Amino acid sequence: MIRISSAQLWVHDQDEAFAFWTQKVGMEVRSDVTVPELGNFRWLTVGPAGQPDIAIALMDIPGPPVMDEQTAGEVRNLMAKGFAGTVFLTTEDCKASYEELKGRGVEFTEPPEERPYGIDAGFRDPSGNSIRLTELRDLNLA
């Protein structure tokens, strides 16, 4: 069986992303390792409490030779527009989670709204990535 273990978001500043995802969103650290042999490459991942097998890699935009400057610029441009990556988070109570995250300083781009699939809200991380927070309705699609 194939399973998802991690997903990746590009970030402008790993320390800022780390603080946002752990202090404001409430994620736990999964790994924070610096590899000197790879030019001090930092593997930084966070994940939701209660889901130890899931992680989000907070990936610094690499320079050459991994990524040329033009491509890095294109990634930064897409991030600024909120189109470089999206994480979909689910919660049992979207409105309560919205209030909790707002209280921690998360700035929402969309308040909770009723949708055909449940209640949905949106925010962006400090790097511009789009994050969806959803209370899913049981649709019985079986």
C-alpha positions as semicolon CSV with decimal commas, in nm:
position;residue;x (nm);y (nm);z (nm)
1;M;0,000;0,000;0,000
2;I;0,121;0,350;-0,083
3;R;0,062;0,617;0,181
4;I;0,134;0,989;0,202
5;S;0,391;1,073;0,467
6;S;0,471;1,436;0,390
7;A;0,389;1,729;0,168
8;Q;0,601;2,035;0,101
9;L;0,547;2,410;0,109
10;W;0,801;2,661;-0,020
11;V;0,882;2,922;0,245
12;H;1,079;3,247;0,239
13;D;1,215;3,209;0,590
14;Q;1,224;2,874;0,768
15;D;1,245;3,029;1,116
16;E;0,941;3,249;1,049
17;A;0,753;2,952;0,899
18;F;0,847;2,736;1,198
19;A;0,714;2,996;1,444
20;F;0,391;3,043;1,246
21;W;0,312;2,673;1,208
22;T;0,400;2,576;1,566
23;Q;0,296;2,881;1,768
24;K;-0,002;3,010;1,569
25;V;-0,141;2,701;1,395
26;G;-0,042;2,462;1,675
27;M;0,153;2,201;1,478
28;E;0,424;1,988;1,636
29;V;0,785;1,963;1,520
30;R;0,852;1,640;1,331
31;S;1,213;1,709;1,236
32;D;1,462;1,994;1,230
33;V;1,792;1,874;1,092
34;T;2,074;2,068;0,928
35;V;2,300;1,874;0,691
36;P;2,642;2,041;0,659
37;E;2,745;1,810;0,373
38;L;2,467;1,959;0,161
39;G;2,556;2,324;0,217
40;N;2,377;2,340;0,552
41;F;2,051;2,222;0,397
42;R;1,779;2,230;0,662
43;W;1,508;1,961;0,667
44;L;1,229;2,118;0,872
45;T;0,893;1,946;0,911
46;V;0,585;2,002;1,126
47;G;0,264;1,806;1,165
48;P;-0,069;1,800;1,341
49;A;-0,090;1,664;1,696
50;G;-0,239;1,317;1,691
51;Q;-0,117;1,241;1,338
52;P;0,248;1,144;1,386
53;D;0,271;0,986;1,040
54;I;0,192;1,314;0,854
55;A;0,436;1,602;0,806
56;I;0,459;1,927;0,615
57;A;0,812;2,008;0,497
58;L;0,881;2,380;0,522
59;M;1,128;2,406;0,236
60;D;1,355;2,702;0,179
61;I;1,371;2,801;-0,190
62;P;1,704;2,658;-0,307
63;G;1,959;2,835;-0,521
64;P;2,186;2,693;-0,790
65;P;2,258;2,419;-0,877
66;V;1,922;2,285;-0,747
67;M;1,717;2,576;-0,882
68;D;1,832;2,853;-1,115
69;E;1,754;3,212;-1,015
70;Q;1,485;3,256;-1,282
71;T;1,294;2,952;-1,156
72;A;1,337;3,063;-0,793
73;G;1,194;3,402;-0,894
74;E;0,896;3,234;-1,057
75;V;0,833;3,032;-0,739
76;R;0,853;3,351;-0,529
77;N;0,608;3,523;-0,765
78;L;0,358;3,236;-0,740
79;M;0,396;3,235;-0,360
80;A;0,315;3,608;-0,348
81;K;-0,007;3,534;-0,535
82;G;-0,096;3,237;-0,311
83;F;-0,054;2,981;-0,590
84;A;0,264;2,792;-0,501
85;G;0,099;2,541;-0,271
86;T;-0,208;2,471;-0,065
87;V;-0,258;2,271;0,251
88;F;-0,607;2,149;0,334
89;L;-0,671;2,116;0,708
90;T;-0,984;1,962;0,856
91;T;-1,144;2,030;1,191
92;E;-1,455;1,914;1,372
93;D;-1,565;2,275;1,433
94;C;-1,449;2,527;1,173
95;K;-1,595;2,831;1,348
96;A;-1,433;2,743;1,683
97;S;-1,097;2,669;1,515
98;Y;-1,124;2,995;1,323
99;E;-1,173;3,190;1,648
100;E;-0,888;3,001;1,818
101;L;-0,643;3,065;1,533
102;K;-0,749;3,430;1,502
103;G;-0,680;3,462;1,875
104;R;-0,326;3,336;1,811
105;G;-0,270;3,597;1,540
106;V;-0,356;3,406;1,222
107;E;-0,496;3,650;0,965
108;F;-0,774;3,494;0,760
109;T;-0,844;3,583;0,397
110;E;-1,190;3,425;0,416
111;P;-1,409;3,374;0,725
112;P;-1,598;3,047;0,775
113;E;-1,869;3,004;0,513
114;E;-2,122;2,731;0,442
115;R;-2,033;2,527;0,134
116;P;-2,195;2,217;-0,019
117;Y;-1,924;2,001;0,142
118;G;-1,920;2,171;0,484
119;I;-1,790;2,492;0,643
120;D;-1,473;2,637;0,495
121;A;-1,234;2,925;0,577
122;G;-0,903;3,039;0,429
123;F;-0,578;3,195;0,546
124;R;-0,225;3,236;0,417
125;D;0,104;3,162;0,588
126;P;0,380;3,428;0,610
127;S;0,522;3,304;0,276
128;G;0,187;3,346;0,099
129;N;0,083;2,981;0,078
130;S;-0,292;2,927;0,072
131;I;-0,433;2,726;0,362
132;R;-0,791;2,595;0,377
133;L;-0,959;2,508;0,707
134;T;-1,265;2,288;0,658
135;E;-1,531;2,121;0,867
136;L;-1,640;1,846;0,631
137;R;-2,001;1,744;0,606
138;D;-2,073;1,371;0,578
139;L;-2,176;1,341;0,215
140;N;-2,223;0,962;0,208
141;L;-2,061;0,935;-0,133
142;A;-2,015;0,558;-0,110
